[in-house]
């Protein structure tokens, strides 16, 4: 068996689907099937069995998976070590950030990382939770932040804190809205983020919990613009509480509906394969110090 076959085996085990595994590996489905067949021939027993919703590991596959993952982790560690042998080597650290994090914490995390390793080249990428997750799975980021619960094989997740989200409305509409809660929430346009965001699923659950079916939504993925739209009388939105409080302190024309405050878990996530990567370890140490873990 070779590295490519092991990578295909691990990817199919994680996705439980040949088509999705092929997409992640940038291969055709027959090519992935051939790699799985080859490794099964080497092992001498099936590693997967087909089920109604895809593929699942056999007992042999379950035993092999952690060993294959450990080998890939060691391969990654060796590759990182080899790079350090170059005379012009520069340590790169790729960090994924999401908008709900307090900007002061971003600044402090950067200071901690640079103080610990002054020569590191830190690349901070912003995105929504789903985008950060995709980049981590594609190995384009060493680690990043994710809003919401996540339980995915091959990923490590460190819970950091619960971030409070507040329901805001145009200030002039607050009396009318408060008089008929929760049904009155149906009578407004909602400004929400796209499904790739961490807050989208929470908002859908909020609507379901309160038996709401808003007739009109506006999709906006820039948090400050969401607050601007609400202040302009466009509709309602769920935004991070600290951003709502800042807007109120700035005398923006919004009101906070305290009855509907939500808590969403913030996590720091990274691939198992990067566990011993120097860049990941540097960022993780800064995150754990900053959040007191």
NORRA-V194834 format. One record per residue. RES is the residue in one letter. D_CENTER is the distance of its C-alpha to the mean C-alpha in Angstrom with 1 decimal. Layout:
RES&D_CENTER ; RES&D_CENTER
This chain:
X&32.8 ; X&30.8 ; X&27.4 ; X&26.5 ; X&27.6 ; X&25.5 ; X&22.4 ; X&23.2 ; X&23.9 ; X&20.6 ; X&18.6 ; X&20.7 ; X&20.4 ; X&16.6 ; X&16.6 ; X&20.0 ; X&21.0 ; X&23.1 ; X&22.2 ; X&18.5 ; X&19.3 ; X&21.7 ; X&19.3 ; X&16.9 ; X&20.1 ; X&21.7 ; X&24.7 ; X&26.8 ; X&26.7 ; X&30.3 ; X&29.4 ; X&26.6 ; X&29.1 ; X&31.7 ; X&29.6 ; X&29.0 ; X&32.7 ; X&33.7 ; X&31.8 ; X&33.1 ; X&36.6 ; X&36.2 ; X&35.1 ; X&37.8 ; X&35.9 ; X&33.2 ; X&29.6 ; X&28.3 ; X&29.8 ; X&29.2 ; X&28.2 ; X&28.0 ; X&24.3 ; X&24.1 ; X&24.7 ; X&24.6 ; X&25.8 ; X&29.4 ; X&30.5 ; X&31.1 ; X&27.7 ; X&26.1 ; X&28.4 ; X&27.7 ; X&23.9 ; X&23.4 ; X&26.2 ; X&24.7 ; X&21.3 ; X&23.4 ; X&25.3 ; X&22.4 ; X&21.1 ; X&24.7 ; X&24.9 ; X&21.9 ; X&23.6 ; X&26.9 ; X&25.6 ; X&24.2 ; X&27.6 ; X&29.6 ; X&27.9 ; X&29.2 ; X&32.7 ; X&32.9 ; X&35.0 ; X&32.7 ; X&29.4 ; X&26.8 ; X&23.8 ; X&20.6 ; X&17.4 ; X&14.3 ; X&11.8 ; X&8.7 ; X&9.2 ; X&8.6 ; X&11.9 ; X&12.2 ; X&12.8 ; X&16.6 ; X&18.0 ; X&20.4 ; X&17.9 ; X&16.5 ; X&20.2 ; X&21.0 ; X&18.2 ; X&19.5 ; X&23.0 ; X&22.3 ; X&20.9 ; X&23.8 ; X&26.4 ; X&25.5 ; X&25.6 ; X&27.4 ; X&27.5 ; X&23.8 ; X&22.5 ; X&19.2 ; X&17.1 ; X&14.6 ; X&12.5 ; X&11.3 ; X&9.1 ; X&7.2 ; X&3.6 ; X&4.9 ; X&6.7 ; X&4.9 ; X&4.0 ; X&7.5 ; X&8.9 ; X&8.3 ; X&9.9 ; X&12.5 ; X&13.2 ; X&13.1 ; X&11.3 ; X&12.5 ; X&9.5 ; X&7.1 ; X&5.9 ; X&3.5 ; X&6.2 ; X&7.9 ; X&9.1 ; X&8.0 ; X&10.9 ; X&11.0 ; X&13.8 ; X&13.6 ; X&10.5 ; X&11.4 ; X&9.8 ; X&11.8 ; X&12.2 ; X&13.3 ; X&14.6 ; X&14.8 ; X&14.5 ; X&17.4 ; X&17.4 ; X&20.9 ; X&22.6 ; X&24.7 ; X&27.6 ; X&30.3 ; X&32.7 ; X&35.7 ; X&34.2 ; X&33.4 ; X&36.8 ; X&36.8 ; X&33.2 ; X&34.0 ; X&37.3 ; X&35.7 ; X&32.5 ; X&30.4 ; X&32.2 ; X&32.6 ; X&28.8 ; X&29.6 ; X&32.0 ; X&29.5 ; X&27.2 ; X&23.6 ; X&21.3 ; X&17.7 ; X&14.6 ; X&13.8 ; X&12.1 ; X&9.0 ; X&8.4 ; X&7.3 ; X&11.0 ; X&12.5 ; X&12.7 ; X&14.1 ; X&16.6 ; X&17.7 ; X&18.4 ; X&20.2 ; X&22.4 ; X&23.2 ; X&24.0 ; X&26.4 ; X&27.8 ; X&26.9 ; X&26.9 ; X&26.7 ; X&28.8 ; X&27.0 ; X&23.6 ; X&22.7 ; X&19.3 ; X&18.3 ; X&15.1 ; X&16.8 ; X&16.9 ; X&20.4 ; X&21.8 ; X&20.8 ; X&22.9 ; X&25.6 ; X&25.9 ; X&26.3 ; X&28.8 ; X&30.7 ; X&31.1 ; X&28.9 ; X&27.2 ; X&24.8 ; X&21.2 ; X&18.7 ; X&17.6 ; X&16.6 ; X&19.9 ; X&20.6 ; X&20.5 ; X&22.8 ; X&25.1 ; X&25.3 ; X&26.3 ; X&28.9 ; X&30.3 ; X&30.7 ; X&32.7 ; X&30.5 ; X&31.8 ; X&29.2 ; X&29.6 ; X&27.1 ; X&27.6 ; X&27.2 ; X&27.7 ; X&24.2 ; X&21.9 ; X&18.6 ; X&16.4 ; X&12.7 ; X&11.2 ; X&9.3 ; X&8.1 ; X&8.2 ; X&7.1 ; X&9.4 ; X&11.6 ; X&14.9 ; X&16.8 ; X&16.0 ; X&17.2 ; X&20.4 ; X&19.4 ; X&21.1 ; X&18.5 ; X&15.7 ; X&18.4 ; X&19.3 ; X&16.0 ; X&15.4 ; X&18.9 ; X&18.5 ; X&15.5 ; X&17.5 ; X&20.6 ; X&19.2 ; X&17.8 ; X&20.9 ; X&19.6
